[in-house]
Amino acid sequence: MDRPLAVGEILLYEEPGNGFITIRFDSVLKGYLVHMDCKKWSLSTYKRYKKIWAVVLKNLKEAGVTKFYGTVQDKKSLKFNKMFNCKYTGRDVILENGKRAYLVQTDLI
């Protein structure tokens, strides 16, 4: 992984040199926060990540997670999140670094 895991952060998937998916509990949101990162993007990468994402969602649901959040800092990233069925909540949040971000949510019902 290109960066160290934060305290309480769990690595769900890693593609060395390209991307990862992590989850952690956020006390402010009172819910899980998932982060997906991908550096080299293409149609084949999208198709591969959609399959990986389906497995991640299945595993989270089996673990009892019913919804989770994500934070998105720009419109391009918001579009990326929508491709993975993350919906904008209409709320913005201030991140630990002081930057404003869109809050997205995925329901696993």
N, C-alpha and C positions, 0 to 999 in steps of 0.2 A: 504494500500500500504506500502511496506517495506521501502520506502524512500519518502521524501517530493517531491512534484512537483517542477520543476524549473520554473522560471519566464516565463510566456507565454505558459507553457506546459499544454496540455489538456488531461485528462484521457479519453480514448475511451472505455476501457474495463478493468475490474479488476476481478481476481479470487483470493480472499483473501488467503494469505499463499502460493500461487503458482505462479501467474504471472499477467501481465498487458500489455496493449498496450497504448502508448501515442503518441501525435503529437505536434510539435511546429514548428514555422517558424524560419529558420536559415538564418540570414542576409548574412553570408559569401557565402553559397550555393545559396542564393536567391531562396529558395524553402522550402518545408515542409520536416521535418525530423521525421520519425516514428521510435519508439522503441518498440520492443516486447520482453518480458522477460518471461521465464517459468523455474521453478525450478525442478519440478517433471515430468520427461519425460517418456512417454510410447507410445505404438501404439494407445491406446484409447485416450490419451491426444492429440496426433497428429491429429486424426480424429475429435475430438471436436474442436481443435483450427482451423482446416481447415474450419469448418462450421462458426465459429466465425469470422475468417479472411474474409470470403466471405461477411458477413454482414458489417464488417468494410469497406471493399473496396466499396461496394454498397453505403454506407452512405457518404463516402468521395467523390465518383463520383457525387452523387446527390448534394453535397455541392459545387461542382465546382472544386474540386481538380483533375487535369489531370495527375499529376505525383508526386512522393515523393521519398525521399532518405532515406537511412539507413547507419549506419557505423558498420563495423564488424572488430573485432580485431584479429581473428585467422581463420585458414582454417576450423575448425569444425563449427564455427559460420557462415562462408560463405556457407557451405553446408546446414546448417539449413535454411538460408535465401533463398537459391535456391529452397528448398522444398515449399516455399510460393511464388514462381515466382518472386523473387527479383533477378535482374541481376547485375553482377559485371560490373561497368562502365569502368574498366581499369584504374581508377584513385585511388590514395591513398590520404588521407587527414591526417593532424595533428590535433588531438583532443585537447580540452581545457586543458587536463591533460598532454599534450606533447607527448602522444603516437600516433604512426602511426596506421591508420585503412584503411581497404578497403572501398570504397564507392560503395554502391549498389543502384539500382534505380528500381522503379516499375511504369509502365505507365498504366493509367486508361482510355485509349481511346476506 
